[in-house]
Amino acid sequence: MASSPGNSGGERIEDVAQNAIRLAHKTLDRFPDVKRRHMVVAGGAALSSAIIAAAAVAIVRRVRSGSTEAEAVAEITADELENPNHNVDDDDSPASDPV
């Protein structure tokens, strides 16, 4: 099934998703202890999708605030990965959840 351009500015949805997942894994590679804590299959064969999603959200937040993808990957902290409600723009308060 082919995808059509959507809200991503004309990019195919698969391309956007693949890039986000690639960057999330690249980010997680910087934090082996975090990665190890979020292995879900006996023997550590798979990463929790929640930690991959948290990494992708952290990247998007930084890119939307003006960072390049490379800067976002380099600047993300382990705390941002394990506390995804953390707002990088305001260290004193958590990010609000959209309702």
Backbone bond lengths (Angstrom), bond angles and torsions (degrees), N, CA, C in turn:
res aa  C-N    CA-C-N  psi(-1)  N-CA   C-N-CA  omega(-1)  CA-C   N-CA-C  phi
1 M - - - 1.443 - - 1.522 108.49 -
2 A 1.280 117.34 120.82 1.457 121.85 -179.52 1.516 109.72 -82.27
3 S 1.330 114.76 145.78 1.462 117.35 178.22 1.515 109.64 -95.73
4 S 1.287 114.94 156.95 1.459 119.51 178.20 1.518 109.02 -110.74
5 P 1.325 117.13 158.88 1.463 118.73 177.37 1.517 109.96 -58.46
6 G 1.318 115.51 142.30 1.455 119.67 -178.18 1.514 110.66 -131.05
7 N 1.289 116.16 -143.31 1.450 122.43 -177.93 1.516 112.97 -74.20
8 S 1.298 118.45 4.66 1.457 121.35 -175.82 1.523 112.27 -89.30
9 G 1.311 118.63 17.50 1.452 120.84 178.55 1.516 112.89 80.36
10 G 1.316 117.31 22.43 1.446 120.77 176.58 1.513 114.20 102.64
11 E 1.321 117.88 -14.82 1.457 119.58 177.67 1.521 109.18 -73.07
12 R 1.306 115.82 149.93 1.450 119.12 176.13 1.514 108.72 -68.92
13 I 1.320 116.55 141.84 1.460 122.11 -177.89 1.530 110.71 -55.93
14 E 1.330 118.02 -41.93 1.458 120.34 -179.63 1.525 111.12 -60.20
15 D 1.333 117.67 -39.27 1.459 121.85 -179.81 1.527 110.50 -64.20
16 V 1.313 116.60 -43.97 1.465 121.49 179.71 1.525 109.39 -63.99
17 A 1.324 117.24 -47.04 1.461 121.60 -178.72 1.525 110.93 -63.89
18 Q 1.320 117.24 -43.65 1.464 120.43 179.20 1.522 110.88 -61.71
19 N 1.318 117.66 -41.32 1.451 120.99 179.56 1.526 110.52 -64.99
20 A 1.321 117.27 -43.02 1.464 120.92 179.36 1.526 111.09 -62.82
21 I 1.304 116.69 -42.95 1.464 120.62 179.66 1.525 110.62 -67.83
22 R 1.324 117.24 -40.30 1.470 121.09 177.95 1.522 110.51 -60.75
23 L 1.329 116.93 -46.23 1.459 120.88 179.73 1.528 111.15 -67.07
24 A 1.324 117.21 -36.32 1.468 120.57 177.85 1.525 110.46 -62.39
25 H 1.322 117.01 -45.01 1.470 120.45 178.60 1.529 110.95 -65.47
26 K 1.315 116.94 -38.99 1.467 121.20 177.59 1.533 109.98 -61.27
27 T 1.322 116.23 -41.20 1.464 121.53 177.68 1.521 110.33 -64.81
28 L 1.319 117.09 -48.04 1.460 121.04 -178.30 1.523 112.60 -63.02
29 D 1.327 117.20 -28.93 1.466 120.85 177.48 1.527 111.61 -62.22
30 R 1.335 117.13 -22.81 1.465 121.10 178.33 1.524 112.22 -75.72
31 F 1.328 117.42 -14.88 1.464 122.19 -174.81 1.530 111.16 -127.14
32 P 1.346 117.71 75.59 1.467 119.71 -176.43 1.532 113.74 -60.30
33 D 1.334 118.42 -33.16 1.464 119.95 178.90 1.524 111.47 -67.76
34 V 1.329 116.87 -42.07 1.462 121.18 177.20 1.522 109.01 -63.65
35 K 1.304 115.51 -45.37 1.463 120.88 -179.23 1.531 110.37 -59.73
36 R 1.311 116.30 -44.89 1.463 121.77 -179.35 1.535 110.89 -61.71
37 R 1.334 117.25 -39.82 1.470 120.43 -179.56 1.523 112.46 -67.63
38 H 1.305 117.47 -18.90 1.460 120.53 -175.65 1.526 113.57 -110.57
39 M 1.335 115.98 18.68 1.457 119.86 172.59 1.523 107.70 -76.47
40 V 1.332 117.36 134.35 1.457 119.88 -171.22 1.519 115.45 -112.34
41 V 1.297 118.77 -14.79 1.452 121.29 -179.18 1.525 107.85 -106.47
42 A 1.316 116.71 141.99 1.467 120.66 179.18 1.523 109.78 -48.56
43 G 1.281 116.07 129.85 1.461 120.52 -178.42 1.515 112.61 89.14
44 G 1.314 117.87 0.88 1.462 120.79 176.95 1.508 114.36 70.61
45 A 1.326 117.19 38.92 1.455 120.70 -176.99 1.527 114.09 -82.58
46 A 1.331 118.08 -15.46 1.462 119.69 -176.67 1.525 110.20 -145.54
47 L 1.313 115.28 146.81 1.460 121.92 176.53 1.516 109.93 -92.14
48 S 1.311 116.57 146.30 1.455 121.60 175.15 1.529 109.39 -61.38
49 S 1.317 116.70 135.54 1.461 119.57 178.00 1.525 110.79 -66.29
50 A 1.334 117.03 -24.80 1.467 120.39 179.39 1.531 111.21 -64.66
51 I 1.322 118.26 -40.18 1.466 120.07 -179.00 1.532 110.12 -72.98
52 I 1.320 117.28 -32.22 1.469 120.46 176.03 1.528 109.18 -67.08
53 A 1.328 116.48 -43.04 1.468 120.35 177.66 1.526 110.94 -63.66
54 A 1.332 117.42 -41.38 1.468 120.79 179.00 1.528 110.71 -61.49
55 A 1.323 116.92 -40.68 1.467 120.45 178.18 1.525 110.37 -65.38
56 A 1.322 117.26 -42.65 1.464 120.61 179.43 1.532 111.13 -63.27
57 V 1.334 117.23 -41.12 1.469 121.15 178.32 1.524 110.12 -63.83
58 A 1.331 117.26 -43.43 1.466 120.74 179.37 1.530 111.18 -61.49
59 I 1.335 116.63 -38.99 1.462 120.88 178.18 1.526 110.11 -65.06
60 V 1.323 116.95 -47.92 1.463 121.09 -179.14 1.522 110.95 -60.28
61 R 1.325 117.21 -42.66 1.468 120.55 178.48 1.526 110.65 -57.73
62 R 1.311 116.61 -45.14 1.468 120.07 -177.93 1.531 111.47 -70.22
63 V 1.326 116.80 -41.13 1.472 119.85 179.47 1.528 109.79 -64.20
64 R 1.315 116.98 -41.75 1.474 120.27 178.98 1.526 112.02 -66.34
65 S 1.335 116.70 -23.48 1.467 118.82 178.19 1.522 111.73 -92.37
66 G 1.346 117.61 9.37 1.455 121.04 171.38 1.516 116.87 111.88
67 S 1.323 119.10 -4.46 1.460 121.28 178.92 1.527 110.47 -77.58
68 T 1.316 116.55 153.63 1.465 120.14 170.16 1.524 107.55 -78.35
69 E 1.316 117.02 168.24 1.463 120.06 177.44 1.520 110.57 -59.03
70 A 1.341 116.98 -44.17 1.466 121.20 -179.43 1.531 111.18 -63.19
71 E 1.322 116.54 -41.82 1.472 120.20 178.02 1.518 110.35 -64.39
72 A 1.325 116.44 -42.40 1.462 120.46 -179.61 1.525 110.54 -60.29
73 V 1.326 116.76 -47.42 1.467 120.82 179.80 1.530 110.10 -60.83
74 A 1.322 117.43 -41.61 1.464 121.94 -177.10 1.526 113.07 -72.48
75 E 1.338 117.54 -29.01 1.469 120.94 -173.04 1.519 114.81 -94.02
76 I 1.311 118.02 -15.15 1.466 120.53 -177.56 1.520 109.44 -65.38
77 T 1.330 115.01 140.08 1.463 121.05 -179.99 1.523 110.62 -104.66
78 A 1.321 115.72 161.45 1.463 120.95 176.72 1.524 109.91 -60.67
79 D 1.330 117.30 -35.65 1.463 120.92 178.97 1.529 111.53 -61.34
80 E 1.335 117.30 -39.81 1.468 120.50 177.62 1.519 111.35 -62.99
81 L 1.330 117.05 -35.22 1.457 120.78 -179.22 1.522 111.28 -71.88
82 E 1.317 115.75 -40.40 1.456 119.03 -175.78 1.526 113.20 -90.20
83 N 1.324 117.15 -11.58 1.466 122.73 176.43 1.525 107.99 -130.82
84 P 1.340 117.57 73.62 1.468 120.90 -171.96 1.512 115.25 -63.77
85 N 1.321 119.74 -12.75 1.462 120.70 176.85 1.515 111.80 -82.90
86 H 1.325 116.60 -0.58 1.464 121.82 178.33 1.521 109.17 -66.61
87 N 1.322 117.22 130.06 1.459 122.41 179.91 1.528 108.72 -98.54
88 V 1.326 118.12 116.39 1.459 121.23 -177.22 1.518 112.26 -68.36
89 D 1.329 118.17 -19.56 1.465 120.70 -179.52 1.519 112.01 -82.33
90 D 1.330 117.61 -21.01 1.454 121.70 -175.91 1.521 109.16 -143.02
91 D 1.323 116.81 95.41 1.455 121.38 -175.58 1.522 113.37 -67.71
92 D 1.327 119.62 -12.87 1.447 121.57 -176.40 1.523 114.22 -88.16
93 S 1.328 117.60 -17.53 1.463 118.43 -177.98 1.523 110.30 -138.27
94 P 1.351 116.20 147.99 1.471 119.24 178.43 1.531 110.88 -71.49
95 A 1.309 115.19 155.76 1.456 119.86 176.81 1.514 108.98 -68.48
96 S 1.306 116.63 145.09 1.461 119.55 179.64 1.515 109.79 -81.24
97 D 1.316 115.88 143.74 1.449 121.13 176.77 1.514 109.17 -84.36
98 P 1.331 118.11 132.59 1.460 119.30 175.31 1.523 109.21 -67.79
99 V 1.294 116.51 140.65 1.464 120.63 -178.42 1.489 110.24 -108.09
